[in-house]
Structure formats: structure tokens, C-alpha cells
Amino acid sequence: MPDPSFYAQQAAQQARQQAQQQAQQAHQHAMRAHQQAVQHALRHGHRPPPPPAPTAYRRSRGGGLVSFLFVVVVVVVLARDTALRESVLGSIQHLLALMERG
């Protein structure tokens, strides 16, 4: 009788394969939809739509960091310790300057 971990490994491998197939199908569907939109636009004399942005980069442009910094600023501004407030606000300004430089 096989080891129970063998069944778990098989199930995990099947789940990975199914997820990969679903991701490939979704990508192919999106690419076909984009190609159809481009062809439709060109047939009717319009500009084609821009190429789709990579999914991985859509929401990762500092959204989490900016939200976190906003919460920290609110907490620090409401804090009564002025030395702490100045220290944290200075650090945040430094981080924002680094982010703006790229």
C-alpha cells in the first residue's frame, strides 16, 4: 500500500497542472480577445487598443507601501511625542525621495 504522502504529492501535482492549464487558457483567451479588438478597430478605421499590461505589474506599483506610509503618518501625527513625530516624518520623507528618484 502506498504511503499517504504519495497521494498528497500526486494531488498537489495534479492541482499545479490544472492551475497551469487554467492560466494558459486564460492567457490564450485574453490574447485572442485583444487580437479581435485590434482587427475590429483596424477594419473600422480606428486606432487599435493598446497592448494589455502584464498582470503581475498592475497593482504592484507601490500601492501597499503608500497605504502603509499613509497609516504611519496618521498615527504619528496623532501621537503626542514631538520627537517621535519628527523622526518618523523625516524617515518617511527620505523614503519618498528615494522612491521618486527611481
Phi and psi restraints in degrees (range 20) as a CNS / XPLOR table:
assign (resid 1 and name C) (resid 2 and name N)
       (resid 2 and name CA) (resid 2 and name C) 1.0 -65.6 20.0 2
assign (resid 2 and name N) (resid 2 and name CA)
       (resid 2 and name C) (resid 3 and name N) 1.0 156.4 20.0 2
assign (resid 2 and name C) (resid 3 and name N)
       (resid 3 and name CA) (resid 3 and name C) 1.0 -67.5 20.0 2
assign (resid 3 and name N) (resid 3 and name CA)
       (resid 3 and name C) (resid 4 and name N) 1.0 141.5 20.0 2
assign (resid 3 and name C) (resid 4 and name N)
       (resid 4 and name CA) (resid 4 and name C) 1.0 -58.8 20.0 2
assign (resid 4 and name N) (resid 4 and name CA)
       (resid 4 and name C) (resid 5 and name N) 1.0 -30.3 20.0 2
assign (resid 4 and name C) (resid 5 and name N)
       (resid 5 and name CA) (resid 5 and name C) 1.0 -67.4 20.0 2
assign (resid 5 and name N) (resid 5 and name CA)
       (resid 5 and name C) (resid 6 and name N) 1.0 -26.6 20.0 2
assign (resid 5 and name C) (resid 6 and name N)
       (resid 6 and name CA) (resid 6 and name C) 1.0 -62.8 20.0 2
assign (resid 6 and name N) (resid 6 and name CA)
       (resid 6 and name C) (resid 7 and name N) 1.0 -43.8 20.0 2
assign (resid 6 and name C) (resid 7 and name N)
       (resid 7 and name CA) (resid 7 and name C) 1.0 -64.4 20.0 2
assign (resid 7 and name N) (resid 7 and name CA)
       (resid 7 and name C) (resid 8 and name N) 1.0 -39.0 20.0 2
assign (resid 7 and name C) (resid 8 and name N)
       (resid 8 and name CA) (resid 8 and name C) 1.0 -64.7 20.0 2
assign (resid 8 and name N) (resid 8 and name CA)
       (resid 8 and name C) (resid 9 and name N) 1.0 -41.9 20.0 2
assign (resid 8 and name C) (resid 9 and name N)
       (resid 9 and name CA) (resid 9 and name C) 1.0 -63.8 20.0 2
assign (resid 9 and name N) (resid 9 and name CA)
       (resid 9 and name C) (resid 10 and name N) 1.0 -41.2 20.0 2
assign (resid 9 and name C) (resid 10 and name N)
       (resid 10 and name CA) (resid 10 and name C) 1.0 -63.2 20.0 2
assign (resid 10 and name N) (resid 10 and name CA)
       (resid 10 and name C) (resid 11 and name N) 1.0 -44.1 20.0 2
assign (resid 10 and name C) (resid 11 and name N)
       (resid 11 and name CA) (resid 11 and name C) 1.0 -63.6 20.0 2
assign (resid 11 and name N) (resid 11 and name CA)
       (resid 11 and name C) (resid 12 and name N) 1.0 -41.2 20.0 2
assign (resid 11 and name C) (resid 12 and name N)
       (resid 12 and name CA) (resid 12 and name C) 1.0 -65.0 20.0 2
assign (resid 12 and name N) (resid 12 and name CA)
       (resid 12 and name C) (resid 13 and name N) 1.0 -40.5 20.0 2
assign (resid 12 and name C) (resid 13 and name N)
       (resid 13 and name CA) (resid 13 and name C) 1.0 -65.2 20.0 2
assign (resid 13 and name N) (resid 13 and name CA)
       (resid 13 and name C) (resid 14 and name N) 1.0 -41.8 20.0 2
assign (resid 13 and name C) (resid 14 and name N)
       (resid 14 and name CA) (resid 14 and name C) 1.0 -63.9 20.0 2
assign (resid 14 and name N) (resid 14 and name CA)
       (resid 14 and name C) (resid 15 and name N) 1.0 -40.7 20.0 2
assign (resid 14 and name C) (resid 15 and name N)
       (resid 15 and name CA) (resid 15 and name C) 1.0 -63.2 20.0 2
assign (resid 15 and name N) (resid 15 and name CA)
       (resid 15 and name C) (resid 16 and name N) 1.0 -41.4 20.0 2
assign (resid 15 and name C) (resid 16 and name N)
       (resid 16 and name CA) (resid 16 and name C) 1.0 -62.7 20.0 2
assign (resid 16 and name N) (resid 16 and name CA)
       (resid 16 and name C) (resid 17 and name N) 1.0 -44.1 20.0 2
assign (resid 16 and name C) (resid 17 and name N)
       (resid 17 and name CA) (resid 17 and name C) 1.0 -63.9 20.0 2
assign (resid 17 and name N) (resid 17 and name CA)
       (resid 17 and name C) (resid 18 and name N) 1.0 -41.6 20.0 2
assign (resid 17 and name C) (resid 18 and name N)
       (resid 18 and name CA) (resid 18 and name C) 1.0 -65.0 20.0 2
assign (resid 18 and name N) (resid 18 and name CA)
       (resid 18 and name C) (resid 19 and name N) 1.0 -41.9 20.0 2
assign (resid 18 and name C) (resid 19 and name N)
       (resid 19 and name CA) (resid 19 and name C) 1.0 -63.6 20.0 2
assign (resid 19 and name N) (resid 19 and name CA)
       (resid 19 and name C) (resid 20 and name N) 1.0 -40.5 20.0 2
assign (resid 19 and name C) (resid 20 and name N)
       (resid 20 and name CA) (resid 20 and name C) 1.0 -65.3 20.0 2
assign (resid 20 and name N) (resid 20 and name CA)
       (resid 20 and name C) (resid 21 and name N) 1.0 -42.1 20.0 2
assign (resid 20 and name C) (resid 21 and name N)
       (resid 21 and name CA) (resid 21 and name C) 1.0 -63.4 20.0 2
assign (resid 21 and name N) (resid 21 and name CA)
       (resid 21 and name C) (resid 22 and name N) 1.0 -42.1 20.0 2
assign (resid 21 and name C) (resid 22 and name N)
       (resid 22 and name CA) (resid 22 and name C) 1.0 -64.6 20.0 2
assign (resid 22 and name N) (resid 22 and name CA)
       (resid 22 and name C) (resid 23 and name N) 1.0 -39.9 20.0 2
assign (resid 22 and name C) (resid 23 and name N)
       (resid 23 and name CA) (resid 23 and name C) 1.0 -65.1 20.0 2
assign (resid 23 and name N) (resid 23 and name CA)
       (resid 23 and name C) (resid 24 and name N) 1.0 -41.5 20.0 2
assign (resid 23 and name C) (resid 24 and name N)
       (resid 24 and name CA) (resid 24 and name C) 1.0 -64.3 20.0 2
assign (resid 24 and name N) (resid 24 and name CA)
       (resid 24 and name C) (resid 25 and name N) 1.0 -41.9 20.0 2
assign (resid 24 and name C) (resid 25 and name N)
       (resid 25 and name CA) (resid 25 and name C) 1.0 -64.9 20.0 2
assign (resid 25 and name N) (resid 25 and name CA)
       (resid 25 and name C) (resid 26 and name N) 1.0 -41.2 20.0 2
assign (resid 25 and name C) (resid 26 and name N)
       (resid 26 and name CA) (resid 26 and name C) 1.0 -63.5 20.0 2
assign (resid 26 and name N) (resid 26 and name CA)
       (resid 26 and name C) (resid 27 and name N) 1.0 -41.0 20.0 2
assign (resid 26 and name C) (resid 27 and name N)
       (resid 27 and name CA) (resid 27 and name C) 1.0 -64.5 20.0 2
assign (resid 27 and name N) (resid 27 and name CA)
       (resid 27 and name C) (resid 28 and name N) 1.0 -45.5 20.0 2
assign (resid 27 and name C) (resid 28 and name N)
       (resid 28 and name CA) (resid 28 and name C) 1.0 -62.3 20.0 2
assign (resid 28 and name N) (resid 28 and name CA)
       (resid 28 and name C) (resid 29 and name N) 1.0 -40.6 20.0 2
assign (resid 28 and name C) (resid 29 and name N)
       (resid 29 and name CA) (resid 29 and name C) 1.0 -62.8 20.0 2
assign (resid 29 and name N) (resid 29 and name CA)
       (resid 29 and name C) (resid 30 and name N) 1.0 -44.3 20.0 2
assign (resid 29 and name C) (resid 30 and name N)
       (resid 30 and name CA) (resid 30 and name C) 1.0 -64.1 20.0 2
assign (resid 30 and name N) (resid 30 and name CA)
       (resid 30 and name C) (resid 31 and name N) 1.0 -40.9 20.0 2
assign (resid 30 and name C) (resid 31 and name N)
       (resid 31 and name CA) (resid 31 and name C) 1.0 -65.7 20.0 2
assign (resid 31 and name N) (resid 31 and name CA)
       (resid 31 and name C) (resid 32 and name N) 1.0 -41.7 20.0 2
assign (resid 31 and name C) (resid 32 and name N)
       (resid 32 and name CA) (resid 32 and name C) 1.0 -63.3 20.0 2
assign (resid 32 and name N) (resid 32 and name CA)
       (resid 32 and name C) (resid 33 and name N) 1.0 -42.5 20.0 2
assign (resid 32 and name C) (resid 33 and name N)
       (resid 33 and name CA) (resid 33 and name C) 1.0 -62.2 20.0 2
assign (resid 33 and name N) (resid 33 and name CA)
       (resid 33 and name C) (resid 34 and name N) 1.0 -40.9 20.0 2
assign (resid 33 and name C) (resid 34 and name N)
       (resid 34 and name CA) (resid 34 and name C) 1.0 -66.1 20.0 2
assign (resid 34 and name N) (resid 34 and name CA)
       (resid 34 and name C) (resid 35 and name N) 1.0 -43.7 20.0 2
assign (resid 34 and name C) (resid 35 and name N)
       (resid 35 and name CA) (resid 35 and name C) 1.0 -62.4 20.0 2
assign (resid 35 and name N) (resid 35 and name CA)
       (resid 35 and name C) (resid 36 and name N) 1.0 -39.6 20.0 2
assign (resid 35 and name C) (resid 36 and name N)
       (resid 36 and name CA) (resid 36 and name C) 1.0 -65.2 20.0 2
assign (resid 36 and name N) (resid 36 and name CA)
       (resid 36 and name C) (resid 37 and name N) 1.0 -39.7 20.0 2
assign (resid 36 and name C) (resid 37 and name N)
       (resid 37 and name CA) (resid 37 and name C) 1.0 -64.9 20.0 2
assign (resid 37 and name N) (resid 37 and name CA)
       (resid 37 and name C) (resid 38 and name N) 1.0 -39.9 20.0 2
assign (resid 37 and name C) (resid 38 and name N)
       (resid 38 and name CA) (resid 38 and name C) 1.0 -64.1 20.0 2
assign (resid 38 and name N) (resid 38 and name CA)
       (resid 38 and name C) (resid 39 and name N) 1.0 -47.0 20.0 2
assign (resid 38 and name C) (resid 39 and name N)
       (resid 39 and name CA) (resid 39 and name C) 1.0 -62.1 20.0 2
assign (resid 39 and name N) (resid 39 and name CA)
       (resid 39 and name C) (resid 40 and name N) 1.0 -41.7 20.0 2
assign (resid 39 and name C) (resid 40 and name N)
       (resid 40 and name CA) (resid 40 and name C) 1.0 -62.5 20.0 2
assign (resid 40 and name N) (resid 40 and name CA)
       (resid 40 and name C) (resid 41 and name N) 1.0 -44.8 20.0 2
assign (resid 40 and name C) (resid 41 and name N)
       (resid 41 and name CA) (resid 41 and name C) 1.0 -63.0 20.0 2
assign (resid 41 and name N) (resid 41 and name CA)
       (resid 41 and name C) (resid 42 and name N) 1.0 -43.6 20.0 2
assign (resid 41 and name C) (resid 42 and name N)
       (resid 42 and name CA) (resid 42 and name C) 1.0 -67.5 20.0 2
assign (resid 42 and name N) (resid 42 and name CA)
       (resid 42 and name C) (resid 43 and name N) 1.0 -37.6 20.0 2
assign (resid 42 and name C) (resid 43 and name N)
       (resid 43 and name CA) (resid 43 and name C) 1.0 -63.8 20.0 2
assign (resid 43 and name N) (resid 43 and name CA)
       (resid 43 and name C) (resid 44 and name N) 1.0 -33.6 20.0 2
assign (resid 43 and name C) (resid 44 and name N)
       (resid 44 and name CA) (resid 44 and name C) 1.0 -100.6 20.0 2
assign (resid 44 and name N) (resid 44 and name CA)
       (resid 44 and name C) (resid 45 and name N) 1.0 13.3 20.0 2
assign (resid 44 and name C) (resid 45 and name N)
       (resid 45 and name CA) (resid 45 and name C) 1.0 76.3 20.0 2
assign (resid 45 and name N) (resid 45 and name CA)
       (resid 45 and name C) (resid 46 and name N) 1.0 22.8 20.0 2
assign (resid 45 and name C) (resid 46 and name N)
       (resid 46 and name CA) (resid 46 and name C) 1.0 -105.0 20.0 2
assign (resid 46 and name N) (resid 46 and name CA)
       (resid 46 and name C) (resid 47 and name N) 1.0 166.5 20.0 2
assign (resid 46 and name C) (resid 47 and name N)
       (resid 47 and name CA) (resid 47 and name C) 1.0 -71.2 20.0 2
assign (resid 47 and name N) (resid 47 and name CA)
       (resid 47 and name C) (resid 48 and name N) 1.0 142.6 20.0 2
assign (resid 47 and name C) (resid 48 and name N)
       (resid 48 and name CA) (resid 48 and name C) 1.0 -70.9 20.0 2
assign (resid 48 and name N) (resid 48 and name CA)
       (resid 48 and name C) (resid 49 and name N) 1.0 151.9 20.0 2
assign (resid 48 and name C) (resid 49 and name N)
       (resid 49 and name CA) (resid 49 and name C) 1.0 -67.1 20.0 2
assign (resid 49 and name N) (resid 49 and name CA)
       (resid 49 and name C) (resid 50 and name N) 1.0 155.1 20.0 2
assign (resid 49 and name C) (resid 50 and name N)
       (resid 50 and name CA) (resid 50 and name C) 1.0 -67.2 20.0 2
assign (resid 50 and name N) (resid 50 and name CA)
       (resid 50 and name C) (resid 51 and name N) 1.0 155.5 20.0 2
assign (resid 50 and name C) (resid 51 and name N)
       (resid 51 and name CA) (resid 51 and name C) 1.0 -64.6 20.0 2
assign (resid 51 and name N) (resid 51 and name CA)
       (resid 51 and name C) (resid 52 and name N) 1.0 148.2 20.0 2
assign (resid 51 and name C) (resid 52 and name N)
       (resid 52 and name CA) (resid 52 and name C) 1.0 -66.0 20.0 2
assign (resid 52 and name N) (resid 52 and name CA)
       (resid 52 and name C) (resid 53 and name N) 1.0 142.5 20.0 2
assign (resid 52 and name C) (resid 53 and name N)
       (resid 53 and name CA) (resid 53 and name C) 1.0 -75.8 20.0 2
assign (resid 53 and name N) (resid 53 and name CA)
       (resid 53 and name C) (resid 54 and name N) 1.0 149.2 20.0 2
assign (resid 53 and name C) (resid 54 and name N)
       (resid 54 and name CA) (resid 54 and name C) 1.0 -60.0 20.0 2
assign (resid 54 and name N) (resid 54 and name CA)
       (resid 54 and name C) (resid 55 and name N) 1.0 136.7 20.0 2
assign (resid 54 and name C) (resid 55 and name N)
       (resid 55 and name CA) (resid 55 and name C) 1.0 -61.2 20.0 2
assign (resid 55 and name N) (resid 55 and name CA)
       (resid 55 and name C) (resid 56 and name N) 1.0 -35.8 20.0 2
assign (resid 55 and name C) (resid 56 and name N)
       (resid 56 and name CA) (resid 56 and name C) 1.0 -66.0 20.0 2
assign (resid 56 and name N) (resid 56 and name CA)
       (resid 56 and name C) (resid 57 and name N) 1.0 -23.4 20.0 2
assign (resid 56 and name C) (resid 57 and name N)
       (resid 57 and name CA) (resid 57 and name C) 1.0 -104.0 20.0 2
assign (resid 57 and name N) (resid 57 and name CA)
       (resid 57 and name C) (resid 58 and name N) 1.0 3.3 20.0 2
assign (resid 57 and name C) (resid 58 and name N)
       (resid 58 and name CA) (resid 58 and name C) 1.0 -67.7 20.0 2
assign (resid 58 and name N) (resid 58 and name CA)
       (resid 58 and name C) (resid 59 and name N) 1.0 -43.7 20.0 2
assign (resid 58 and name C) (resid 59 and name N)
       (resid 59 and name CA) (resid 59 and name C) 1.0 -111.6 20.0 2
assign (resid 59 and name N) (resid 59 and name CA)
       (resid 59 and name C) (resid 60 and name N) 1.0 5.1 20.0 2
assign (resid 59 and name C) (resid 60 and name N)
       (resid 60 and name CA) (resid 60 and name C) 1.0 -100.7 20.0 2
assign (resid 60 and name N) (resid 60 and name CA)
       (resid 60 and name C) (resid 61 and name N) 1.0 30.6 20.0 2
assign (resid 60 and name C) (resid 61 and name N)
       (resid 61 and name CA) (resid 61 and name C) 1.0 -92.9 20.0 2
assign (resid 61 and name N) (resid 61 and name CA)
       (resid 61 and name C) (resid 62 and name N) 1.0 47.3 20.0 2
assign (resid 61 and name C) (resid 62 and name N)
       (resid 62 and name CA) (resid 62 and name C) 1.0 85.2 20.0 2
assign (resid 62 and name N) (resid 62 and name CA)
       (resid 62 and name C) (resid 63 and name N) 1.0 9.7 20.0 2
assign (resid 62 and name C) (resid 63 and name N)
       (resid 63 and name CA) (resid 63 and name C) 1.0 -60.3 20.0 2
assign (resid 63 and name N) (resid 63 and name CA)
       (resid 63 and name C) (resid 64 and name N) 1.0 -43.1 20.0 2
assign (resid 63 and name C) (resid 64 and name N)
       (resid 64 and name CA) (resid 64 and name C) 1.0 -69.1 20.0 2
assign (resid 64 and name N) (resid 64 and name CA)
       (resid 64 and name C) (resid 65 and name N) 1.0 -39.9 20.0 2
assign (resid 64 and name C) (resid 65 and name N)
       (resid 65 and name CA) (resid 65 and name C) 1.0 -67.1 20.0 2
assign (resid 65 and name N) (resid 65 and name CA)
       (resid 65 and name C) (resid 66 and name N) 1.0 -42.7 20.0 2
assign (resid 65 and name C) (resid 66 and name N)
       (resid 66 and name CA) (resid 66 and name C) 1.0 -64.5 20.0 2
assign (resid 66 and name N) (resid 66 and name CA)
       (resid 66 and name C) (resid 67 and name N) 1.0 -42.3 20.0 2
assign (resid 66 and name C) (resid 67 and name N)
       (resid 67 and name CA) (resid 67 and name C) 1.0 -62.2 20.0 2
assign (resid 67 and name N) (resid 67 and name CA)
       (resid 67 and name C) (resid 68 and name N) 1.0 -43.3 20.0 2
assign (resid 67 and name C) (resid 68 and name N)
       (resid 68 and name CA) (resid 68 and name C) 1.0 -62.2 20.0 2
assign (resid 68 and name N) (resid 68 and name CA)
       (resid 68 and name C) (resid 69 and name N) 1.0 -45.5 20.0 2
assign (resid 68 and name C) (resid 69 and name N)
       (resid 69 and name CA) (resid 69 and name C) 1.0 -63.3 20.0 2
assign (resid 69 and name N) (resid 69 and name CA)
       (resid 69 and name C) (resid 70 and name N) 1.0 -36.9 20.0 2
assign (resid 69 and name C) (resid 70 and name N)
       (resid 70 and name CA) (resid 70 and name C) 1.0 -62.4 20.0 2
assign (resid 70 and name N) (resid 70 and name CA)
       (resid 70 and name C) (resid 71 and name N) 1.0 -44.7 20.0 2
assign (resid 70 and name C) (resid 71 and name N)
       (resid 71 and name CA) (resid 71 and name C) 1.0 -63.0 20.0 2
assign (resid 71 and name N) (resid 71 and name CA)
       (resid 71 and name C) (resid 72 and name N) 1.0 -42.7 20.0 2
assign (resid 71 and name C) (resid 72 and name N)
       (resid 72 and name CA) (resid 72 and name C) 1.0 -62.3 20.0 2
assign (resid 72 and name N) (resid 72 and name CA)
       (resid 72 and name C) (resid 73 and name N) 1.0 -43.0 20.0 2
assign (resid 72 and name C) (resid 73 and name N)
       (resid 73 and name CA) (resid 73 and name C) 1.0 -61.6 20.0 2
assign (resid 73 and name N) (resid 73 and name CA)
       (resid 73 and name C) (resid 74 and name N) 1.0 -44.6 20.0 2
assign (resid 73 and name C) (resid 74 and name N)
       (resid 74 and name CA) (resid 74 and name C) 1.0 -62.0 20.0 2
assign (resid 74 and name N) (resid 74 and name CA)
       (resid 74 and name C) (resid 75 and name N) 1.0 -44.4 20.0 2
assign (resid 74 and name C) (resid 75 and name N)
       (resid 75 and name CA) (resid 75 and name C) 1.0 -64.5 20.0 2
assign (resid 75 and name N) (resid 75 and name CA)
       (resid 75 and name C) (resid 76 and name N) 1.0 -42.8 20.0 2
assign (resid 75 and name C) (resid 76 and name N)
       (resid 76 and name CA) (resid 76 and name C) 1.0 -69.5 20.0 2
assign (resid 76 and name N) (resid 76 and name CA)
       (resid 76 and name C) (resid 77 and name N) 1.0 -39.7 20.0 2
assign (resid 76 and name C) (resid 77 and name N)
       (resid 77 and name CA) (resid 77 and name C) 1.0 -63.5 20.0 2
assign (resid 77 and name N) (resid 77 and name CA)
       (resid 77 and name C) (resid 78 and name N) 1.0 -35.7 20.0 2
assign (resid 77 and name C) (resid 78 and name N)
       (resid 78 and name CA) (resid 78 and name C) 1.0 -79.1 20.0 2
assign (resid 78 and name N) (resid 78 and name CA)
       (resid 78 and name C) (resid 79 and name N) 1.0 -11.6 20.0 2
assign (resid 78 and name C) (resid 79 and name N)
       (resid 79 and name CA) (resid 79 and name C) 1.0 -69.7 20.0 2
assign (resid 79 and name N) (resid 79 and name CA)
       (resid 79 and name C) (resid 80 and name N) 1.0 152.1 20.0 2
assign (resid 79 and name C) (resid 80 and name N)
       (resid 80 and name CA) (resid 80 and name C) 1.0 -91.3 20.0 2
assign (resid 80 and name N) (resid 80 and name CA)
       (resid 80 and name C) (resid 81 and name N) 1.0 -17.0 20.0 2
assign (resid 80 and name C) (resid 81 and name N)
       (resid 81 and name CA) (resid 81 and name C) 1.0 -81.0 20.0 2
assign (resid 81 and name N) (resid 81 and name CA)
       (resid 81 and name C) (resid 82 and name N) 1.0 111.1 20.0 2
assign (resid 81 and name C) (resid 82 and name N)
       (resid 82 and name CA) (resid 82 and name C) 1.0 -70.3 20.0 2
assign (resid 82 and name N) (resid 82 and name CA)
       (resid 82 and name C) (resid 83 and name N) 1.0 -33.7 20.0 2
assign (resid 82 and name C) (resid 83 and name N)
       (resid 83 and name CA) (resid 83 and name C) 1.0 -65.1 20.0 2
assign (resid 83 and name N) (resid 83 and name CA)
       (resid 83 and name C) (resid 84 and name N) 1.0 -43.3 20.0 2
assign (resid 83 and name C) (resid 84 and name N)
       (resid 84 and name CA) (resid 84 and name C) 1.0 -62.6 20.0 2
assign (resid 84 and name N) (resid 84 and name CA)
       (resid 84 and name C) (resid 85 and name N) 1.0 -44.1 20.0 2
assign (resid 84 and name C) (resid 85 and name N)
       (resid 85 and name CA) (resid 85 and name C) 1.0 -59.6 20.0 2
assign (resid 85 and name N) (resid 85 and name CA)
       (resid 85 and name C) (resid 86 and name N) 1.0 -47.8 20.0 2
assign (resid 85 and name C) (resid 86 and name N)
       (resid 86 and name CA) (resid 86 and name C) 1.0 -65.8 20.0 2
assign (resid 86 and name N) (resid 86 and name CA)
       (resid 86 and name C) (resid 87 and name N) 1.0 -39.5 20.0 2
assign (resid 86 and name C) (resid 87 and name N)
       (resid 87 and name CA) (resid 87 and name C) 1.0 -63.8 20.0 2
assign (resid 87 and name N) (resid 87 and name CA)
       (resid 87 and name C) (resid 88 and name N) 1.0 -48.4 20.0 2
assign (resid 87 and name C) (resid 88 and name N)
       (resid 88 and name CA) (resid 88 and name C) 1.0 -68.5 20.0 2
assign (resid 88 and name N) (resid 88 and name CA)
       (resid 88 and name C) (resid 89 and name N) 1.0 -42.6 20.0 2
assign (resid 88 and name C) (resid 89 and name N)
       (resid 89 and name CA) (resid 89 and name C) 1.0 -63.6 20.0 2
assign (resid 89 and name N) (resid 89 and name CA)
       (resid 89 and name C) (resid 90 and name N) 1.0 -36.8 20.0 2
assign (resid 89 and name C) (resid 90 and name N)
       (resid 90 and name CA) (resid 90 and name C) 1.0 -64.3 20.0 2
assign (resid 90 and name N) (resid 90 and name CA)
       (resid 90 and name C) (resid 91 and name N) 1.0 -41.5 20.0 2
assign (resid 90 and name C) (resid 91 and name N)
       (resid 91 and name CA) (resid 91 and name C) 1.0 -64.1 20.0 2
assign (resid 91 and name N) (resid 91 and name CA)
       (resid 91 and name C) (resid 92 and name N) 1.0 -40.2 20.0 2
assign (resid 91 and name C) (resid 92 and name N)
       (resid 92 and name CA) (resid 92 and name C) 1.0 -67.1 20.0 2
assign (resid 92 and name N) (resid 92 and name CA)
       (resid 92 and name C) (resid 93 and name N) 1.0 -40.6 20.0 2
assign (resid 92 and name C) (resid 93 and name N)
       (resid 93 and name CA) (resid 93 and name C) 1.0 -62.1 20.0 2
assign (resid 93 and name N) (resid 93 and name CA)
       (resid 93 and name C) (resid 94 and name N) 1.0 -38.9 20.0 2
assign (resid 93 and name C) (resid 94 and name N)
       (resid 94 and name CA) (resid 94 and name C) 1.0 -63.6 20.0 2
assign (resid 94 and name N) (resid 94 and name CA)
       (resid 94 and name C) (resid 95 and name N) 1.0 -44.9 20.0 2
assign (resid 94 and name C) (resid 95 and name N)
       (resid 95 and name CA) (resid 95 and name C) 1.0 -62.3 20.0 2
assign (resid 95 and name N) (resid 95 and name CA)
       (resid 95 and name C) (resid 96 and name N) 1.0 -42.4 20.0 2
assign (resid 95 and name C) (resid 96 and name N)
       (resid 96 and name CA) (resid 96 and name C) 1.0 -64.4 20.0 2
assign (resid 96 and name N) (resid 96 and name CA)
       (resid 96 and name C) (resid 97 and name N) 1.0 -38.0 20.0 2
assign (resid 96 and name C) (resid 97 and name N)
       (resid 97 and name CA) (resid 97 and name C) 1.0 -63.7 20.0 2
assign (resid 97 and name N) (resid 97 and name CA)
       (resid 97 and name C) (resid 98 and name N) 1.0 -40.3 20.0 2
assign (resid 97 and name C) (resid 98 and name N)
       (resid 98 and name CA) (resid 98 and name C) 1.0 -64.8 20.0 2
assign (resid 98 and name N) (resid 98 and name CA)
       (resid 98 and name C) (resid 99 and name N) 1.0 -39.3 20.0 2
assign (resid 98 and name C) (resid 99 and name N)
       (resid 99 and name CA) (resid 99 and name C) 1.0 -66.4 20.0 2
assign (resid 99 and name N) (resid 99 and name CA)
       (resid 99 and name C) (resid 100 and name N) 1.0 -38.3 20.0 2
assign (resid 99 and name C) (resid 100 and name N)
       (resid 100 and name CA) (resid 100 and name C) 1.0 -67.7 20.0 2
assign (resid 100 and name N) (resid 100 and name CA)
       (resid 100 and name C) (resid 101 and name N) 1.0 -34.2 20.0 2
assign (resid 100 and name C) (resid 101 and name N)
       (resid 101 and name CA) (resid 101 and name C) 1.0 -68.5 20.0 2
assign (resid 101 and name N) (resid 101 and name CA)
       (resid 101 and name C) (resid 102 and name N) 1.0 -26.1 20.0 2
